Amino acid sequence: MAAHEMRLSHDKAQRQRQQQQHLHSFRSTSSSIRKDVSLHTTATDWTSLTQVFVRDLKLYDSYESMYIEGKLLIKPFTPMVGTTTILEDSNGDVILVALYNFLPEGLFGEESVPVASAKIPKGATVRIAAPFMKVFRDGSRGLRIDNPNEISVISSGKANGEGSERQLLLAAKNAGNQLVKTQKYLSAMEAYIGGLRSAEVVPTILSNRSQAYAMLGDWGRSLADAAASLTIRPANKKTWGRYQNAREKLLGGDQQNESIINHLLPFEVDAQANEADTKGKDLLGLKNDGNTAFQKQKYAEAAKLYTSALVSFGETERALLSNWALCCLYSGAHLDVVAVAAASLRIRPEAKAVVRLAKAIYSLGQAEMCVKILEQTDKALFEGTPVTKERDELLKDAKATMKLFQSDDNHFPSRDLGKHKHLPRWI
């Protein structure tokens, strides 16, 4: 009897071991297993998470209340679907990372590299919420991310990057322009936005000029400059403060979107400093001269020096913004066009950006405002440009629309100027 019980116990233990081995074999070879995810845009509450390390991760366990942090060692690449990179944590342990639902328009291959690199560049330090380790089709193990909100860049690593800020901006411009040629407008927008997020000097100058105009009591220009700065660098708290201050001084309790937009339109050109004061100066030199003038309470002089810096050296940022506006126009994101084209025009007036802004305003049902933009912008700005005919035809159409709907019985079907998709949400 005792021998029979021992045999039964032995057989039971052997079956349990076999089941565990089978389970381990199944879980370590299936590439179809993934954690349950929500692709909604709910932001991740990073403050509620605690850190976990690569060595602590177990296959197919989801660490919902934790995050993993590390540095990205390679440029991200997208062979077919998932964007792939490698993360190294503070212990020196590395792990493969694959991101899905990350790039627009099914972008993959070589043309995906600049767009993905703008979002998660090599050298960046990132955090990944609820890390989930699995086995991929090729047998390698790594983290799969299906919800882009579960990865956050906490440091871009630009100081240790491969190129200067100017080189990053030019690379983003070239990448975006190539994508526009293939009509991949959403992908081009990602490239332009990624490049602009690497900019520091131009958004700082715009923010500083906003403050100079505030000290002069010119709240319209102050508001427009702060909004432009935030379109490039949306997370800057100081600039948000300047924007809110200008908005309160200018509008008070009036929260109508039309009132805000009226103060962002490109009617008056900002005065520049004398040539004698700018000759031989580069972008940082003019910025520093503007700061010095501001500290001496010479606010008008400071504003002029900042303007000279933007006009002379902000061309790449201006072009990125204007091209971003074009992509928004093609995508039907007209409110985004208003924000981005207006920001472009705060760096330097330019005919294409004016027409793109006016088109967006007209598409939003604001024919009168469209006419106002085109008529009050200096005609000399359009002379000899490829958009002169486009400007004239748009002006003709807008005027005809105004005449058609002047009767009290007819109302143009104006769209509400609601919130646009991209930061900053200044509307």
Buried (B, 14 or more C-beta within 10 A) or exposed (E): EEEEEEEEEEEEEEEEEEEEEEEEEEBEEEEEBBBEBEEEEEEBEEEEBEEBBBEBBEEBEBBEEBBBBBBBEEBBBBEEBBBBBBBBBEEEBBBBBBBBBBBBBEBBEEBBBBBBBBBBBBBBBBBBBBBBBBBBEEEEEBBBBBBBBBBBBEEBBBEEBEEEBBEBBBBBBEBBBBBBEEEBBBBBBBBBBBBBBBBEBBBBBBBBBBBBBBBBEBBBBBBBBBBBBBBBBBEBEBBBEBBEBBBEBBBEEEEEBEEBBBBBBBBEBBEBBEEEBBEEBEBEBBBBBBBEBBEEEBBBBBBBBBBBBBBBBBBBBBBBBBBBBBBBBBBEBBBBBBBBBBBBBBBBBBBBBBBBBBBBBBBBBBBBBBBBBBEEBBEEBBEEBEBBEBBEEBBEBBBEBBEEBEEEEEEBEEEEBEEBEBEBEBB
